[in-house]
Amino acid sequence: MIFNLQDINRMSRHALTAVATRIRRLASVLDRLADSLGPPEAAMWRQAEARARREVEEALRISEQRFRGLFDNSLSGVALHEIMLDAGGQPCDYRFLMANRAFETHTGLRVAEIIGRTVTEVLPGIEQSGLIGIYGKVALTGEPVSFEMFLELNRHHYGITAFQVGQGQFATVFENITERKAAEKEIRDLAFFDPLTGLPNRRLLLDRLQRALANRQRCAQECALLFIDLDDFKTLNDTLGHEQGDLLLRQAAARLSACLRESDTLSRFGGDEFVVMLENLSGCPDESAMQVEHLGRKLLAVLDQPYDLNGCEHHSTASIGITLFGHQPIGVDDLMRQADLAMYRAKAMGRNALRFFDPEMQAEISARAALEGHLRQALQQDQFRLVYQAQVDQGGRLIGAEALLRWDSPQLGAVSPATFIPQAEKMGLIVPLGQWVLDTACRQLALWGEGEDTAHLMLAVNISMRQFHQPDFVEQVLMAIARAGANPARLKLEITESLLLDNTENVIAKMTMLHALGLGFSLDDFGTGYSSLSYLKRLPLDQLKIDRSFVQDVLTDANNAAIARTIIALAHSLELEVIAEGVETGEQRDWLAAHGCHAYQGYWFGRPVPAEELIASF
Ligand SMILES: Nc1nc2c(ncn2[C@@H]2O[C@@H]3COP(=O)(O)O[C@H]4[C@@H](O)[C@H](n5cnc6c(=O)[nH]c(N)nc65)O[C@@H]4COP(=O)(O)O[C@H]3[C@H]2O)c(=O)[nH]1
């Protein structure tokens, strides 16, 4: 039996050992056979036998070296075990025969100290982990297994593969995956938990709600959803700053958690909104309602306690909307709408209140859902148009216009932008809709640019927060201008103060970029929010717009008159233009003019009308 080295290389170490034994046995037979042969044949036999033996031994040495190298240098921890049997012949423990260096690194067990000892001796208490049971299955079936296990002993996670290597032996490959597990947990936490409060986020809540709804049929108990909104949180954030706002949110979250059971889900739904999902209430709806009301009042009471914000005492209250759900089929979105609407009703009741959803509110929800449905089709079906409201100077001359969106819905009739814009914003539809507005306004501007009498007109376009925060907002504006061939210096973007609350640096960067290209910015509804004056100075603004609410009773309300005067003075000192909106009477205009405001917009000068009508009327 002669093997060449290639054949031998292909053989497994195990097979080679078997071959070597057979060759040794064959050699002794040949020895005896050779004695019976003539001397030349005997010499030939012996030479061939010696050559075969050398080749096999060499191959064995190479193989041994190769496997040793693999074993010693493997980055995975490898251990070889002898399977120990109990009195009944069942595998019960595993004696360490060999272990490599990496095994020591991964497990922290010193190889020199474990060889000859069994797994249960080396790791006392390991039985509880289930590891011995899994090894037992491999020992009995010979089927390899891979699994992950957290060992309480050293609080590490391991990836383990166990497989049989021969009669009565098996090997395990260990990998310490603690870091990978920690990274996975971090990713999961980021996806499902709110980093500020550590509470489940909107996504996790909706997921749990979905599951709770799916299990409804099997469960006799009622469930409830509580929508909690902190009253006047925006004011705190704007006046005391985000840091204090964050502190309040964390304290509010801790107070809410302390009132709930582990089986309840408390989530931070967004900004200052928390949602609680209660499962397993009573089986009787009335009793459930009482239970939830009791809890809701407790939540209101704990949130009403003073907050310590870095040494400053602060008072805050909340409004809670509650909806119960039992066995009637209902979707996640509808439930959320019910709780949300009930919360708004609680706010309308004067805050620090709770309100249950009742079927009468359903009509409003249905109307909102219908609005959403129609709104989705409106853009494709070309149901929007722009109207233009005149902006005039002190002499009543037309200096520009504000583009205002109109929706003529075939089903709902004319819908006010004050109704559909917030809805479009919620649905994300504001992004394509805002783009349509920009494109249409830029085309109008390009047309005006061609006329001698209209080339000087500025066009103001409202930009919603969500639209502005699109990563490619600057490109979208520039594309709209380029597509239409409009003059960027005649386009003014109207933004509101709320835009400045989030991601301020990014907002300033975008504004600066557009401003450098010639576009103007007007701060709309000025005075209704809480703009920080330090931000105002940093923004590349051109104009402040005095909100209609101040202009309306500037002649009758001393406070509003004082605010209007202050805004005008502020604009002058910041060297900004100032325009008053909502001017409805000549007296209002005269008062504003007397106090230094020289640009106006309002029904007194003209209602929003189609572009041709606007130009014709001036
Ligand atoms: N009572 C009274 N009202 C006057 C007078 N003069 C003008 N108005 C109304 O005041 C609103 C001024 O627009 P806004 O403050 O930007 O407030 C706008 C703006 O925030 C939003 N909006 C309108 N068009 C767009 C748009 O294209 N994009 C975005 N993002 N928002 C828009 O909807 C809001 C409401 O728009 P409209 O209903 O068109 O209401 C307009 C206008 O018709 C007046 O003398 N008296």
The ligand as a MOL file (V3000), in Angstrom:
LIG
                    3D

  0  0  0     0  0            999 V3000
M  V30 BEGIN CTAB
M  V30 COUNTS 46 52 0 0 0
M  V30 BEGIN ATOM
M  V30 1 N -58.5000 88.7350 9.7020 0
M  V30 2 C -57.6160 89.1460 8.8150 0
M  V30 3 N -56.8500 88.2330 8.1960 0
M  V30 4 C -55.9590 88.6630 7.2770 0
M  V30 5 C -55.8320 90.0270 6.9440 0
M  V30 6 N -54.8640 90.1200 6.0070 0
M  V30 7 C -54.4270 88.8860 5.7600 0
M  V30 8 N -55.0700 87.9740 6.5180 0
M  V30 9 C -54.8560 86.5520 6.5910 0
M  V30 10 O -53.7670 86.3360 7.4620 0
M  V30 11 C -52.9920 85.2210 7.0320 0
M  V30 12 C -51.6020 85.6640 6.8560 0
M  V30 13 O -50.8130 84.6200 6.5980 0
M  V30 14 P -49.8670 83.9530 7.6460 0
M  V30 15 O -49.7430 84.7410 8.9030 0
M  V30 16 O -48.6080 83.6530 6.9210 0
M  V30 17 O -50.6450 82.6040 8.0280 0
M  V30 18 C -50.8260 81.6320 7.0700 0
M  V30 19 C -49.7050 80.6650 6.9750 0
M  V30 20 O -49.1790 80.3860 8.2640 0
M  V30 21 C -50.3840 79.4390 6.4480 0
M  V30 22 N -50.1440 79.3690 5.0100 0
M  V30 23 C -50.8250 79.9270 4.0070 0
M  V30 24 N -50.2520 79.6240 2.8290 0
M  V30 25 C -49.1700 78.8690 3.0950 0
M  V30 26 C -48.1440 78.2450 2.2970 0
M  V30 27 O -48.1010 78.3700 1.0810 0
M  V30 28 N -47.1970 77.5180 2.9550 0
M  V30 29 C -47.1910 77.3990 4.3060 0
M  V30 30 N -46.2350 76.6700 4.8720 0
M  V30 31 N -48.1230 77.9710 5.0760 0
M  V30 32 C -49.1060 78.7070 4.4850 0
M  V30 33 O -51.7360 79.5330 6.7190 0
M  V30 34 C -51.9700 80.7180 7.4700 0
M  V30 35 C -53.3010 81.2800 7.1730 0
M  V30 36 O -53.3670 81.6850 5.8620 0
M  V30 37 P -54.6410 82.4310 5.3070 0
M  V30 38 O -55.8700 81.7710 5.7600 0
M  V30 39 O -54.4120 82.6630 3.8790 0
M  V30 40 O -54.5950 83.7690 6.0940 0
M  V30 41 C -53.6470 84.7660 5.7450 0
M  V30 42 C -54.4030 85.9870 5.2720 0
M  V30 43 O -55.4750 85.7130 4.4360 0
M  V30 44 C -56.6480 90.9600 7.6200 0
M  V30 45 O -56.5970 92.1780 7.4070 0
M  V30 46 N -57.5270 90.4660 8.5550 0
M  V30 END ATOM
M  V30 BEGIN BOND
M  V30 1 1 1 2
M  V30 2 2 2 3
M  V30 3 1 2 46
M  V30 4 1 3 4
M  V30 5 2 4 5
M  V30 6 1 4 8
M  V30 7 1 5 6
M  V30 8 1 5 44
M  V30 9 2 6 7
M  V30 10 1 7 8
M  V30 11 1 8 9
M  V30 12 1 9 10
M  V30 13 1 9 42
M  V30 14 1 10 11
M  V30 15 1 11 12
M  V30 16 1 11 41
M  V30 17 1 12 13
M  V30 18 1 13 14
M  V30 19 2 14 15
M  V30 20 1 14 16
M  V30 21 1 14 17
M  V30 22 1 17 18
M  V30 23 1 18 19
M  V30 24 1 18 34
M  V30 25 1 19 20
M  V30 26 1 19 21
M  V30 27 1 21 22
M  V30 28 1 21 33
M  V30 29 1 22 23
M  V30 30 1 22 32
M  V30 31 2 23 24
M  V30 32 1 24 25
M  V30 33 1 25 26
M  V30 34 2 25 32
M  V30 35 2 26 27
M  V30 36 1 26 28
M  V30 37 1 28 29
M  V30 38 1 29 30
M  V30 39 2 29 31
M  V30 40 1 31 32
M  V30 41 1 33 34
M  V30 42 1 34 35
M  V30 43 1 35 36
M  V30 44 1 36 37
M  V30 45 2 37 38
M  V30 46 1 37 39
M  V30 47 1 37 40
M  V30 48 1 40 41
M  V30 49 1 41 42
M  V30 50 1 42 43
M  V30 51 2 44 45
M  V30 52 1 44 46
M  V30 END BOND
M  V30 END CTAB
M  END
